[in-house]
Amino acid sequence: MRHTIAVLVENEFGVLSRVVGLFSGRGFNIDSLTVAPTNDESLSRITLVTRGDEQIIEQITKQLNKLIDVIKVIDFEAENAIEREMVLVKVSAEDQSRAEVLRIADIFRAKVIDVTPKSYTLEATGTPAKVSAMVELLRPLGLKELVSTGPVVIGRGSKGWRG
Amino acid sequence: MKMSGARIVLECLKREGVDTIFGYPGGTVINLYDELFSFKEIRHILPRHEQAGVHAADGYARATGKVGVALATSGPGATNTITGIATAYMDSIPMVILTGQVPTALIGNDAFQEADIIGITRPCTKHNFLVKDVKELATIMKKAFYIARTGRPGPVLVDLPKDIQIAQCEFHYPETVDIRGYKPTVEGHPKQVEKAVAMIKEAKKPVIYVGGGVILGNAAEELTALARRLAIPVTTTLMGLGSFPEDDPQSLGLLGMHGTYYANMAVSNCDVLIAVGARFDDRVTGKIAAFAPHAKIVHIDVDPTSIKKNVRVDLPIVGDVREVLAQMLKMVKAQDTAAAKEKLSPWTAEIANWKEKHPISYRQTGSTIKPQYVIQRLRALSDPDAIVATDVGQHQMWTAQFFGFTSPRTLLSSGGLGTMGYGLPAAMGAQAAFPDRQVIVVCGDGGFQMNMQELATMVQNRLNVKIVILNNNFLGMVRQWQELFFDKRYSSTCLELPIDFIKLAEAFGATGLRATKVDEVDEVIRKGFETKGPVLMEFKVAREEKVLPMVPAGASLTEMVLAS
């Protein structure tokens, strides 16, 4: 099962390596990981996507909580969370495919952020499913480069993570 | 009052009640050593290798329950501490390790004797700190001790750059610390505790399985009281030995790979297994799918990650084991004992039958000394409160099987990491803590050679450890595996070179004694115990004796190779 987990950590040097080291040391998967400071400057927020059965996910959250610098771990359930990622895609666009790239971009509400006679670079934001659907449609046209932020996630409703 | 960072470190140690540290000087801790020169409240013991210094601090911590402290310089001094730190981490030993570091401005520069010890020790410490500002030093020291001894204890490393030791600052030691990401659970959830007691009372075939957490959590008294009040048989892991008196009829001794037949049978047939401060290590469970197959499992542990890590658990209780056991005791009345005994009598009889059928045994025939015999004679001839350290290997298992531990903190052994070379320095640390108690270390001839330089430390500091070497001239445990599973191909396990251990001891200024025949054993032990100063007693033992019973790796606990 795929899980998106938010980890609030002390905004200090070395904390990210504690989190990453935990995953590599214990053989847990990381599909993606993104990290940045939060509105509270003393905290950073890591969003990571991992996979595993119930027992593994339970171990992951417990092991994360055990780290001294981890303040809170939130294992989001899909229905209570809003997940978004952003991709930048450089795709070949020559002759007849130029129009096709733009059509796809339009359908997914992607922005053209760079253009050359041979390529378009698109920016798209959305759920991981939407973004990957777009990428799959662009793939046959010739993907030159793809960069993704990995998902970030926030809970639904009026309450912040502190409750 | 302003003082240097180096002085602040020592003042912090003093306020944490540290009376002894084990350390090795070097370029980046020279300022600390300069302060130490005139700081009389702390005894400094100089080992001959930093690894031994950390093991000694570990032995000190295990024997006393206090936080052990070791000190090393940067670079190679720091990297030499790793095995000691990893040993303590695996067995959850409260320790603070102080390392020197190159000056802050040089960090990352590949400076002389620089090592990224924070990066290196991240996976083998409970936490670590690099001090970047002398103003934070006192708070970091306070946090280090707090983290090391609370919750599931463990080693904490504090890396001290040289310029931080020199820098001056007002010293103020905080009374308390608050770490928002670290709040260990102490009390067990009352409903869970209630359910556990009900489940235990209903059990027809209960077994208590005790790990090192009961010793670390100072809960042996509560554990013993609860077990006796409910007449439940008790088996312990290597780390749990001493938490329940082995001379009690309810004791099943050790379980697992080299556990007793009856402990392994009891666990394999029980209907409720109460795990207390234990973590279901593979050496304990054998094949996990066949472990306690008929049992509902109650698991009490301070560390939530231990629960459901390896086995399914029916009733988890997170909390300090002593607190939780005390909570349980309140729900069990003294008058419950008679009823419990009555109800469990068929189970007790079944266990008694197993005990009779396959007691823990060996055969002493002829004049060649059997290693198990030496262990039994050590028990018979040593002080009742003697502390016994072991190294790792066959002798360690024989000590666990045959010594008969009756009180906590009397066995010091590297269980989780299985560190050869641990025993001698650990015994040294325990002797530093208890100069008037008898401290014995049982070693093999292999492990002894891994830290034998510490004979110098012992003689110099009057750490009068009684060293027992069970010499079979083999790396015996691996040899045993080669005999059983590799067709007797003894690849690199014969140590070949016969070392004169007596001369070796004498070269360091210690006493050396040797027994080669069984009728010399008592005399050597007696003389060794009577002789002042460190004594090395070498016993030439049966070379190919095996540790039995044995559950082959990956087999279930019922598939034991038994002593014939």
Contacts between the chains, C-beta under 8 A, distances in Angstrom:
chain1	res1	chain2	res2	distance
A	9	B	181	7.7
A	10	B	181	6.6
A	14	B	118	6.5
A	14	B	119	8.0
A	14	B	122	7.7
A	14	B	130	7.6
A	17	B	119	7.1
A	17	B	122	6.7
A	18	B	122	6.1
A	21	B	122	5.5
A	21	B	123	5.8
A	25	B	123	5.0
A	55	B	308	6.3
A	58	B	308	6.3
A	59	B	305	6.6
A	59	B	308	7.6
A	59	B	309	6.1
A	62	B	304	4.9
A	62	B	305	4.4
A	63	B	305	5.4
A	65	B	304	7.2
A	66	B	303	7.2
A	66	B	304	7.4
A	66	B	305	5.5
A	67	B	181	7.2
A	68	B	126	7.6
A	68	B	127	4.5
A	68	B	147	6.3
A	68	B	179	6.4
A	68	B	181	5.5
A	68	B	182	4.8
A	69	B	181	5.6
A	70	B	181	5.2
A	71	B	180	5.7
A	71	B	181	4.8
